[in-house]
């Protein structure tokens, strides 16, 4: 139970995430950010470093 509460709290602090998208059911979180502009900035740099990767910015909010 504690693990779920910790994840929810962390997601609440940093809801924006840069993910490497493989499929709707499989994605790897590269980083979490508090603001959309921070996530977009990191996405720009990562796209230059990994041009073949499918990277996206998402809002990662858990629903109860």
N, CA, C and O atoms as a Tripos MOL2 file, in Angstrom:
@<TRIPOS>MOLECULE
protein
  256   255    64     0     0
PROTEIN
NO_CHARGES

@<TRIPOS>ATOM
      1 N           0.8200   -1.1930    0.0000 N.3       1 UNK1
      2 CA          0.0000    0.0000    0.0000 C.3       1 UNK1
      3 C           0.8640    1.2580    0.0000 C.2       1 UNK1
      4 O           0.5490    2.2290   -0.6870 O.2       1 UNK1
      5 N           1.9340    1.2420    0.7560 N.am      2 UNK2
      6 CA          2.8130    2.4010    0.8290 C.3       2 UNK2
      7 C           3.4280    2.7170   -0.5360 C.2       2 UNK2
      8 O           3.5760    3.8850   -0.8950 O.2       2 UNK2
      9 N           3.7840    1.6880   -1.2910 N.am      3 UNK3
     10 CA          4.3820    1.9040   -2.6060 C.3       3 UNK3
     11 C           3.4080    2.6650   -3.5190 C.2       3 UNK3
     12 O           3.8310    3.5710   -4.2370 O.2       3 UNK3
     13 N           2.1330    2.3210   -3.5060 N.am      4 UNK4
     14 CA          1.1460    3.0040   -4.3420 C.3       4 UNK4
     15 C           0.9930    4.4610   -3.9270 C.2       4 UNK4
     16 O           0.8920    5.3390   -4.7840 O.2       4 UNK4
     17 N           0.9750    4.7280   -2.6330 N.am      5 UNK5
     18 CA          0.8450    6.1020   -2.1530 C.3       5 UNK5
     19 C           2.0480    6.9290   -2.5730 C.2       5 UNK5
     20 O           1.8980    8.0860   -2.9640 O.2       5 UNK5
     21 N           3.2400    6.3500   -2.4980 N.am      6 UNK6
     22 CA          4.4500    7.0640   -2.8940 C.3       6 UNK6
     23 C           4.4100    7.3940   -4.3800 C.2       6 UNK6
     24 O           4.7540    8.5100   -4.7690 O.2       6 UNK6
     25 N           4.0010    6.4570   -5.2090 N.am      7 UNK7
     26 CA          3.9320    6.7000   -6.6470 C.3       7 UNK7
     27 C           2.9030    7.7900   -6.9480 C.2       7 UNK7
     28 O           3.1570    8.6710   -7.7690 O.2       7 UNK7
     29 N           1.7650    7.7360   -6.3020 N.am      8 UNK8
     30 CA          0.7440    8.7520   -6.5190 C.3       8 UNK8
     31 C           1.2520   10.1290   -6.1100 C.2       8 UNK8
     32 O           1.0050   11.1120   -6.8090 O.2       8 UNK8
     33 N           1.9500   10.2080   -4.9990 N.am      9 UNK9
     34 CA          2.4930   11.4860   -4.5350 C.3       9 UNK9
     35 C           3.5320   12.0040   -5.5220 C.2       9 UNK9
     36 O           3.5350   13.1910   -5.8460 O.2       9 UNK9
     37 N           4.4070   11.1380   -5.9990 N.am     10 UNK10
     38 CA          5.4270   11.5570   -6.9580 C.3      10 UNK10
     39 C           4.7890   12.0050   -8.2710 C.2      10 UNK10
     40 O           5.2120   12.9960   -8.8660 O.2      10 UNK10
     41 N           3.7810   11.2780   -8.7150 N.am     11 UNK11
     42 CA          3.0840   11.6590   -9.9400 C.3      11 UNK11
     43 C           2.3880   13.0000   -9.7790 C.2      11 UNK11
     44 O           2.3300   13.7900  -10.7210 O.2      11 UNK11
     45 N           1.8600   13.2600   -8.5870 N.am     12 UNK12
     46 CA          1.2040   14.5430   -8.3350 C.3      12 UNK12
     47 C           2.2060   15.6890   -8.3830 C.2      12 UNK12
     48 O           1.8760   16.7850   -8.8370 O.2      12 UNK12
     49 N           3.4290   15.4420   -7.9170 N.am     13 UNK13
     50 CA          4.4630   16.4830   -7.9400 C.3      13 UNK13
     51 C           4.9850   16.7470   -9.3490 C.2      13 UNK13
     52 O           5.2750   17.8890   -9.7060 O.2      13 UNK13
     53 N           5.1000   15.7080  -10.1320 N.am     14 UNK14
     54 CA          5.6620   15.8340  -11.4820 C.3      14 UNK14
     55 C           4.7820   15.0730  -12.4680 C.2      14 UNK14
     56 O           5.1230   13.9570  -12.8580 O.2      14 UNK14
     57 N           3.6610   15.6540  -12.8750 N.am     15 UNK15
     58 CA          2.7260   14.9200  -13.7280 C.3      15 UNK15
     59 C           3.1520   14.7990  -15.1900 C.2      15 UNK15
     60 O           2.6490   13.9280  -15.8990 O.2      15 UNK15
     61 N           4.0560   15.6440  -15.6510 N.am     16 UNK16
     62 CA          4.4960   15.5940  -17.0470 C.3      16 UNK16
     63 C           5.6200   14.5820  -17.1780 C.2      16 UNK16
     64 O           6.5430   14.5680  -16.3630 O.2      16 UNK16
     65 N           5.5480   13.7420  -18.1880 N.am     17 UNK17
     66 CA          6.5690   12.7180  -18.3850 C.3      17 UNK17
     67 C           6.9760   12.6540  -19.8470 C.2      17 UNK17
     68 O           6.1480   12.8170  -20.7440 O.2      17 UNK17
     69 N           8.2620   12.4140  -20.0780 N.am     18 UNK18
     70 CA          8.7610   12.1060  -21.4110 C.3      18 UNK18
     71 C           8.8700   10.5880  -21.4590 C.2      18 UNK18
     72 O           9.5480    9.9800  -20.6310 O.2      18 UNK18
     73 N           8.2020    9.9840  -22.4270 N.am     19 UNK19
     74 CA          8.2000    8.5310  -22.5320 C.3      19 UNK19
     75 C           8.7050    8.0980  -23.8990 C.2      19 UNK19
     76 O           8.5460    8.7990  -24.8980 O.2      19 UNK19
     77 N           9.3190    6.9180  -23.9090 N.am     20 UNK20
     78 CA          9.6540    6.2680  -25.1700 C.3      20 UNK20
     79 C           8.5010    5.3240  -25.4560 C.2      20 UNK20
     80 O           8.2490    4.3950  -24.6890 O.2      20 UNK20
     81 N           7.8090    5.5550  -26.5460 N.am     21 UNK21
     82 CA          6.5650    4.8760  -26.8670 C.3      21 UNK21
     83 C           6.8550    3.6470  -27.7190 C.2      21 UNK21
     84 O           7.4480    3.7490  -28.7930 O.2      21 UNK21
     85 N           6.4310    2.4840  -27.2290 N.am     22 UNK22
     86 CA          6.5460    1.2500  -28.0170 C.3      22 UNK22
     87 C           5.1700    0.8070  -28.5050 C.2      22 UNK22
     88 O           5.0170    0.3830  -29.6500 O.2      22 UNK22
     89 N           4.1800    0.9070  -27.6370 N.am     23 UNK23
     90 CA          2.7830    0.6060  -27.9630 C.3      23 UNK23
     91 C           1.9390    1.2280  -26.8530 C.2      23 UNK23
     92 O           2.4910    1.6520  -25.8370 O.2      23 UNK23
     93 N           0.6190    1.2930  -27.0170 N.am     24 UNK24
     94 CA         -0.1940    1.8780  -25.9410 C.3      24 UNK24
     95 C          -0.0460    1.1620  -24.6030 C.2      24 UNK24
     96 O          -0.2210    1.7730  -23.5490 O.2      24 UNK24
     97 N           0.2730   -0.1210  -24.6390 N.am     25 UNK25
     98 CA          0.4290   -0.8630  -23.3890 C.3      25 UNK25
     99 C           1.8730   -0.9080  -22.9020 C.2      25 UNK25
    100 O           2.1200   -1.3050  -21.7630 O.2      25 UNK25
    101 N           2.8310   -0.5130  -23.7360 N.am     26 UNK26
    102 CA          4.2350   -0.5500  -23.3370 C.3      26 UNK26
    103 C           4.9010    0.7900  -23.6330 C.2      26 UNK26
    104 O           5.0620    1.1890  -24.7870 O.2      26 UNK26
    105 N           5.2800    1.4670  -22.5600 N.am     27 UNK27
    106 CA          6.0300    2.7170  -22.7010 C.3      27 UNK27
    107 C           7.0240    2.8000  -21.5530 C.2      27 UNK27
    108 O           6.7710    2.3020  -20.4560 O.2      27 UNK27
    109 N           8.1430    3.4300  -21.8180 N.am     28 UNK28
    110 CA          9.2010    3.5660  -20.8210 C.3      28 UNK28
    111 C           9.3140    5.0370  -20.4620 C.2      28 UNK28
    112 O           9.5250    5.8820  -21.3320 O.2      28 UNK28
    113 N           9.1730    5.3430  -19.1740 N.am     29 UNK29
    114 CA          9.2840    6.7290  -18.7200 C.3      29 UNK29
    115 C          10.7630    7.0980  -18.6790 C.2      29 UNK29
    116 O          11.5490    6.4680  -17.9700 O.2      29 UNK29
    117 N          11.1330    8.1130  -19.4380 N.am     30 UNK30
    118 CA         12.5110    8.6040  -19.4770 C.3      30 UNK30
    119 C          12.7380    9.5940  -18.3390 C.2      30 UNK30
    120 O          13.7750    9.5540  -17.6780 O.2      30 UNK30
    121 N          11.7790   10.4750  -18.1110 N.am     31 UNK31
    122 CA         11.9160   11.4740  -17.0460 C.3      31 UNK31
    123 C          10.5790   12.0950  -16.6950 C.2      31 UNK31
    124 O           9.6480   12.1030  -17.5000 O.2      31 UNK31
    125 N          10.4980   12.6190  -15.4720 N.am     32 UNK32
    126 CA          9.2830   13.2910  -14.9910 C.3      32 UNK32
    127 C           9.6100   14.7540  -14.7170 C.2      32 UNK32
    128 O          10.7140   15.0890  -14.2890 O.2      32 UNK32
    129 N           8.6210   15.6260  -14.9750 N.am     33 UNK33
    130 CA          8.8470   17.0550  -14.8530 C.3      33 UNK33
    131 C           7.6340   17.7350  -14.2480 C.2      33 UNK33
    132 O           6.5070   17.2620  -14.3940 O.2      33 UNK33
    133 N           7.8680   18.8340  -13.5740 N.am     34 UNK34
    134 CA          6.7850   19.5890  -12.9450 C.3      34 UNK34
    135 C           6.0430   20.4820  -13.9200 C.2      34 UNK34
    136 O           4.8780   20.8080  -13.6950 O.2      34 UNK34
    137 N           6.6990   20.8840  -15.0010 N.am     35 UNK35
    138 CA          6.0290   21.7730  -15.9620 C.3      35 UNK35
    139 C           6.1340   21.2150  -17.3760 C.2      35 UNK35
    140 O           7.0590   20.4720  -17.7040 O.2      35 UNK35
    141 N           5.1830   21.5850  -18.1860 N.am     36 UNK36
    142 CA          5.1590   21.1540  -19.5870 C.3      36 UNK36
    143 C           6.3570   21.7050  -20.3440 C.2      36 UNK36
    144 O           6.9240   21.0190  -21.1950 O.2      36 UNK36
    145 N           6.7480   22.9400  -20.0390 N.am     37 UNK37
    146 CA          7.8760   23.5390  -20.7670 C.3      37 UNK37
    147 C           9.1840   22.8040  -20.4660 C.2      37 UNK37
    148 O          10.0180   22.6510  -21.3580 O.2      37 UNK37
    149 N           9.3760   22.3540  -19.2390 N.am     38 UNK38
    150 CA         10.5680   21.5630  -18.9120 C.3      38 UNK38
    151 C          10.5690   20.2480  -19.6880 C.2      38 UNK38
    152 O          11.5990   19.8360  -20.2230 O.2      38 UNK38
    153 N           9.4130   19.5970  -19.7450 N.am     39 UNK39
    154 CA          9.3090   18.3310  -20.4710 C.3      39 UNK39
    155 C           9.5710   18.5370  -21.9660 C.2      39 UNK39
    156 O          10.2680   17.7370  -22.5900 O.2      39 UNK39
    157 N           9.0210   19.5930  -22.5300 N.am     40 UNK40
    158 CA          9.2490   19.8840  -23.9460 C.3      40 UNK40
    159 C          10.7170   20.1670  -24.2410 C.2      40 UNK40
    160 O          11.2340   19.7410  -25.2740 O.2      40 UNK40
    161 N          11.3900   20.8790  -23.3480 N.am     41 UNK41
    162 CA         12.8100   21.1610  -23.5260 C.3      41 UNK41
    163 C          13.6460   19.8990  -23.5240 C.2      41 UNK41
    164 O          14.5380   19.7390  -24.3570 O.2      41 UNK41
    165 N          13.3650   19.0020  -22.5940 N.am     42 UNK42
    166 CA         14.0890   17.7370  -22.5510 C.3      42 UNK42
    167 C          13.7540   16.8690  -23.7630 C.2      42 UNK42
    168 O          14.6220   16.1680  -24.2850 O.2      42 UNK42
    169 N          12.5160   16.9140  -24.2040 N.am     43 UNK43
    170 CA         12.1240   16.1600  -25.3930 C.3      43 UNK43
    171 C          12.9160   16.6170  -26.6120 C.2      43 UNK43
    172 O          13.3620   15.7860  -27.4040 O.2      43 UNK43
    173 N          13.0950   17.9050  -26.7720 N.am     44 UNK44
    174 CA         13.8520   18.4480  -27.9030 C.3      44 UNK44
    175 C          15.2880   17.9260  -27.9130 C.2      44 UNK44
    176 O          15.8050   17.5240  -28.9560 O.2      44 UNK44
    177 N          15.9180   17.9380  -26.7540 N.am     45 UNK45
    178 CA         17.3020   17.4450  -26.6560 C.3      45 UNK45
    179 C          17.3610   15.9470  -26.9290 C.2      45 UNK45
    180 O          18.2300   15.4840  -27.6680 O.2      45 UNK45
    181 N          16.4400   15.1840  -26.3390 N.am     46 UNK46
    182 CA         16.4380   13.7370  -26.5340 C.3      46 UNK46
    183 C          16.1690   13.3540  -27.9820 C.2      46 UNK46
    184 O          16.7190   12.3630  -28.4640 O.2      46 UNK46
    185 N          15.3370   14.1120  -28.6850 N.am     47 UNK47
    186 CA         15.0690   13.8140  -30.0900 C.3      47 UNK47
    187 C          16.3130   14.0260  -30.9460 C.2      47 UNK47
    188 O          16.4990   13.3370  -31.9490 O.2      47 UNK47
    189 N          17.1600   14.9680  -30.5600 N.am     48 UNK48
    190 CA         18.4210   15.1680  -31.2790 C.3      48 UNK48
    191 C          19.3960   14.0390  -30.9990 C.2      48 UNK48
    192 O          20.1420   13.6260  -31.8870 O.2      48 UNK48
    193 N          19.3950   13.5290  -29.7520 N.am     49 UNK49
    194 CA         20.3100   12.4530  -29.3740 C.3      49 UNK49
    195 C          19.8350   11.0860  -29.8620 C.2      49 UNK49
    196 O          20.6480   10.2140  -30.1690 O.2      49 UNK49
    197 N          18.5220   10.9010  -29.9330 N.am     50 UNK50
    198 CA         17.9410    9.6160  -30.3230 C.3      50 UNK50
    199 C          16.8870    9.8380  -31.4120 C.2      50 UNK50
    200 O          15.6930    9.6980  -31.1450 O.2      50 UNK50
    201 N          17.3060   10.1820  -32.6320 N.am     51 UNK51
    202 CA         16.3250   10.5430  -33.6700 C.3      51 UNK51
    203 C          15.4100    9.3920  -34.0880 C.2      51 UNK51
    204 O          14.3160    9.6390  -34.5950 O.2      51 UNK51
    205 N          15.8290    8.1520  -33.8880 N.am     52 UNK52
    206 CA         15.0120    7.0170  -34.3130 C.3      52 UNK52
    207 C          13.9580    6.6120  -33.2790 C.2      52 UNK52
    208 O          13.0500    5.8410  -33.5910 O.2      52 UNK52
    209 N          14.0720    7.1220  -32.0650 N.am     53 UNK53
    210 CA         13.1440    6.7570  -30.9870 C.3      53 UNK53
    211 C          11.8260    7.5210  -31.1060 C.2      53 UNK53
    212 O          11.8050    8.6800  -31.5200 O.2      53 UNK53
    213 N          10.7430    6.8680  -30.7430 N.am     54 UNK54
    214 CA          9.4210    7.5030  -30.7130 C.3      54 UNK54
    215 C           9.2250    8.0520  -29.2970 C.2      54 UNK54
    216 O           8.8050    7.3260  -28.3960 O.2      54 UNK54
    217 N           9.5310    9.3270  -29.1130 N.am     55 UNK55
    218 CA          9.4470    9.9770  -27.8110 C.3      55 UNK55
    219 C           8.2560   10.9180  -27.7870 C.2      55 UNK55
    220 O           7.9670   11.6060  -28.7660 O.2      55 UNK55
    221 N           7.5620   10.9380  -26.6380 N.am     56 UNK56
    222 CA          6.3750   11.7880  -26.5060 C.3      56 UNK56
    223 C           6.3110   12.3960  -25.1060 C.2      56 UNK56
    224 O           6.8550   11.8430  -24.1500 O.2      56 UNK56
    225 N           5.6460   13.5230  -25.0030 N.am     57 UNK57
    226 CA          5.3430   14.1330  -23.7050 C.3      57 UNK57
    227 C           3.9030   13.7830  -23.3710 C.2      57 UNK57
    228 O           2.9950   13.9840  -24.1780 O.2      57 UNK57
    229 N           3.7100   13.2550  -22.1660 N.am     58 UNK58
    230 CA          2.3540   12.8950  -21.7280 C.3      58 UNK58
    231 C           2.1040   13.4540  -20.3370 C.2      58 UNK58
    232 O           3.0440   13.8050  -19.6230 O.2      58 UNK58
    233 N           0.8460   13.5360  -19.9560 N.am     59 UNK59
    234 CA          0.4710   13.8340  -18.5830 C.3      59 UNK59
    235 C           0.1590   12.4890  -17.9550 C.2      59 UNK59
    236 O          -0.7700   11.7990  -18.3750 O.2      59 UNK59
    237 N           0.9350   12.1180  -16.9470 N.am     60 UNK60
    238 CA          0.7960   10.8190  -16.3040 C.3      60 UNK60
    239 C           0.0770   10.9940  -14.9730 C.2      60 UNK60
    240 O           0.7100   11.2150  -13.9400 O.2      60 UNK60
    241 N          -1.2410   10.8940  -15.0020 N.am     61 UNK61
    242 CA         -2.0570   11.0670  -13.7940 C.3      61 UNK61
    243 C          -2.8100    9.7710  -13.5460 C.2      61 UNK61
    244 O          -3.5440    9.2860  -14.4070 O.2      61 UNK61
    245 N          -2.6160    9.2200  -12.3540 N.am     62 UNK62
    246 CA         -3.3220    7.9970  -12.0030 C.3      62 UNK62
    247 C          -4.7490    8.3310  -11.6120 C.2      62 UNK62
    248 O          -5.0010    9.3490  -10.9690 O.2      62 UNK62
    249 N          -5.6690    7.4860  -11.9940 N.am     63 UNK63
    250 CA         -7.0670    7.6640  -11.6440 C.3      63 UNK63
    251 C          -7.4630    6.5630  -10.6890 C.2      63 UNK63
    252 O          -7.1560    5.3950  -10.9280 O.2      63 UNK63
    253 N          -8.1480    6.9170   -9.5990 N.am     64 UNK64
    254 CA         -8.5950    5.8980   -8.6350 C.3      64 UNK64
    255 C          -9.9630    5.3920   -9.0050 C.2      64 UNK64
    256 O         -10.5100    4.5310   -8.3160 O.2      64 UNK64
@<TRIPOS>BOND
     1     1     2 1
     2     2     3 1
     3     3     4 2
     4     3     5 am
     5     5     6 1
     6     6     7 1
     7     7     8 2
     8     7     9 am
     9     9    10 1
    10    10    11 1
    11    11    12 2
    12    11    13 am
    13    13    14 1
    14    14    15 1
    15    15    16 2
    16    15    17 am
    17    17    18 1
    18    18    19 1
    19    19    20 2
    20    19    21 am
    21    21    22 1
    22    22    23 1
    23    23    24 2
    24    23    25 am
    25    25    26 1
    26    26    27 1
    27    27    28 2
    28    27    29 am
    29    29    30 1
    30    30    31 1
    31    31    32 2
    32    31    33 am
    33    33    34 1
    34    34    35 1
    35    35    36 2
    36    35    37 am
    37    37    38 1
    38    38    39 1
    39    39    40 2
    40    39    41 am
    41    41    42 1
    42    42    43 1
    43    43    44 2
    44    43    45 am
    45    45    46 1
    46    46    47 1
    47    47    48 2
    48    47    49 am
    49    49    50 1
    50    50    51 1
    51    51    52 2
    52    51    53 am
    53    53    54 1
    54    54    55 1
    55    55    56 2
    56    55    57 am
    57    57    58 1
    58    58    59 1
    59    59    60 2
    60    59    61 am
    61    61    62 1
    62    62    63 1
    63    63    64 2
    64    63    65 am
    65    65    66 1
    66    66    67 1
    67    67    68 2
    68    67    69 am
    69    69    70 1
    70    70    71 1
    71    71    72 2
    72    71    73 am
    73    73    74 1
    74    74    75 1
    75    75    76 2
    76    75    77 am
    77    77    78 1
    78    78    79 1
    79    79    80 2
    80    79    81 am
    81    81    82 1
    82    82    83 1
    83    83    84 2
    84    83    85 am
    85    85    86 1
    86    86    87 1
    87    87    88 2
    88    87    89 am
    89    89    90 1
    90    90    91 1
    91    91    92 2
    92    91    93 am
    93    93    94 1
    94    94    95 1
    95    95    96 2
    96    95    97 am
    97    97    98 1
    98    98    99 1
    99    99   100 2
   100    99   101 am
   101   101   102 1
   102   102   103 1
   103   103   104 2
   104   103   105 am
   105   105   106 1
   106   106   107 1
   107   107   108 2
   108   107   109 am
   109   109   110 1
   110   110   111 1
   111   111   112 2
   112   111   113 am
   113   113   114 1
   114   114   115 1
   115   115   116 2
   116   115   117 am
   117   117   118 1
   118   118   119 1
   119   119   120 2
   120   119   121 am
   121   121   122 1
   122   122   123 1
   123   123   124 2
   124   123   125 am
   125   125   126 1
   126   126   127 1
   127   127   128 2
   128   127   129 am
   129   129   130 1
   130   130   131 1
   131   131   132 2
   132   131   133 am
   133   133   134 1
   134   134   135 1
   135   135   136 2
   136   135   137 am
   137   137   138 1
   138   138   139 1
   139   139   140 2
   140   139   141 am
   141   141   142 1
   142   142   143 1
   143   143   144 2
   144   143   145 am
   145   145   146 1
   146   146   147 1
   147   147   148 2
   148   147   149 am
   149   149   150 1
   150   150   151 1
   151   151   152 2
   152   151   153 am
   153   153   154 1
   154   154   155 1
   155   155   156 2
   156   155   157 am
   157   157   158 1
   158   158   159 1
   159   159   160 2
   160   159   161 am
   161   161   162 1
   162   162   163 1
   163   163   164 2
   164   163   165 am
   165   165   166 1
   166   166   167 1
   167   167   168 2
   168   167   169 am
   169   169   170 1
   170   170   171 1
   171   171   172 2
   172   171   173 am
   173   173   174 1
   174   174   175 1
   175   175   176 2
   176   175   177 am
   177   177   178 1
   178   178   179 1
   179   179   180 2
   180   179   181 am
   181   181   182 1
   182   182   183 1
   183   183   184 2
   184   183   185 am
   185   185   186 1
   186   186   187 1
   187   187   188 2
   188   187   189 am
   189   189   190 1
   190   190   191 1
   191   191   192 2
   192   191   193 am
   193   193   194 1
   194   194   195 1
   195   195   196 2
   196   195   197 am
   197   197   198 1
   198   198   199 1
   199   199   200 2
   200   199   201 am
   201   201   202 1
   202   202   203 1
   203   203   204 2
   204   203   205 am
   205   205   206 1
   206   206   207 1
   207   207   208 2
   208   207   209 am
   209   209   210 1
   210   210   211 1
   211   211   212 2
   212   211   213 am
   213   213   214 1
   214   214   215 1
   215   215   216 2
   216   215   217 am
   217   217   218 1
   218   218   219 1
   219   219   220 2
   220   219   221 am
   221   221   222 1
   222   222   223 1
   223   223   224 2
   224   223   225 am
   225   225   226 1
   226   226   227 1
   227   227   228 2
   228   227   229 am
   229   229   230 1
   230   230   231 1
   231   231   232 2
   232   231   233 am
   233   233   234 1
   234   234   235 1
   235   235   236 2
   236   235   237 am
   237   237   238 1
   238   238   239 1
   239   239   240 2
   240   239   241 am
   241   241   242 1
   242   242   243 1
   243   243   244 2
   244   243   245 am
   245   245   246 1
   246   246   247 1
   247   247   248 2
   248   247   249 am
   249   249   250 1
   250   250   251 1
   251   251   252 2
   252   251   253 am
   253   253   254 1
   254   254   255 1
   255   255   256 2
@<TRIPOS>SUBSTRUCTURE
     1 UNK1         2 RESIDUE 1 A UNK
     2 UNK2         6 RESIDUE 1 A UNK
     3 UNK3        10 RESIDUE 1 A UNK
     4 UNK4        14 RESIDUE 1 A UNK
     5 UNK5        18 RESIDUE 1 A UNK
     6 UNK6        22 RESIDUE 1 A UNK
     7 UNK7        26 RESIDUE 1 A UNK
     8 UNK8        30 RESIDUE 1 A UNK
     9 UNK9        34 RESIDUE 1 A UNK
    10 UNK10       38 RESIDUE 1 A UNK
    11 UNK11       42 RESIDUE 1 A UNK
    12 UNK12       46 RESIDUE 1 A UNK
    13 UNK13       50 RESIDUE 1 A UNK
    14 UNK14       54 RESIDUE 1 A UNK
    15 UNK15       58 RESIDUE 1 A UNK
    16 UNK16       62 RESIDUE 1 A UNK
    17 UNK17       66 RESIDUE 1 A UNK
    18 UNK18       70 RESIDUE 1 A UNK
    19 UNK19       74 RESIDUE 1 A UNK
    20 UNK20       78 RESIDUE 1 A UNK
    21 UNK21       82 RESIDUE 1 A UNK
    22 UNK22       86 RESIDUE 1 A UNK
    23 UNK23       90 RESIDUE 1 A UNK
    24 UNK24       94 RESIDUE 1 A UNK
    25 UNK25       98 RESIDUE 1 A UNK
    26 UNK26      102 RESIDUE 1 A UNK
    27 UNK27      106 RESIDUE 1 A UNK
    28 UNK28      110 RESIDUE 1 A UNK
    29 UNK29      114 RESIDUE 1 A UNK
    30 UNK30      118 RESIDUE 1 A UNK
    31 UNK31      122 RESIDUE 1 A UNK
    32 UNK32      126 RESIDUE 1 A UNK
    33 UNK33      130 RESIDUE 1 A UNK
    34 UNK34      134 RESIDUE 1 A UNK
    35 UNK35      138 RESIDUE 1 A UNK
    36 UNK36      142 RESIDUE 1 A UNK
    37 UNK37      146 RESIDUE 1 A UNK
    38 UNK38      150 RESIDUE 1 A UNK
    39 UNK39      154 RESIDUE 1 A UNK
    40 UNK40      158 RESIDUE 1 A UNK
    41 UNK41      162 RESIDUE 1 A UNK
    42 UNK42      166 RESIDUE 1 A UNK
    43 UNK43      170 RESIDUE 1 A UNK
    44 UNK44      174 RESIDUE 1 A UNK
    45 UNK45      178 RESIDUE 1 A UNK
    46 UNK46      182 RESIDUE 1 A UNK
    47 UNK47      186 RESIDUE 1 A UNK
    48 UNK48      190 RESIDUE 1 A UNK
    49 UNK49      194 RESIDUE 1 A UNK
    50 UNK50      198 RESIDUE 1 A UNK
    51 UNK51      202 RESIDUE 1 A UNK
    52 UNK52      206 RESIDUE 1 A UNK
    53 UNK53      210 RESIDUE 1 A UNK
    54 UNK54      214 RESIDUE 1 A UNK
    55 UNK55      218 RESIDUE 1 A UNK
    56 UNK56      222 RESIDUE 1 A UNK
    57 UNK57      226 RESIDUE 1 A UNK
    58 UNK58      230 RESIDUE 1 A UNK
    59 UNK59      234 RESIDUE 1 A UNK
    60 UNK60      238 RESIDUE 1 A UNK
    61 UNK61      242 RESIDUE 1 A UNK
    62 UNK62      246 RESIDUE 1 A UNK
    63 UNK63      250 RESIDUE 1 A UNK
    64 UNK64      254 RESIDUE 1 A UNK
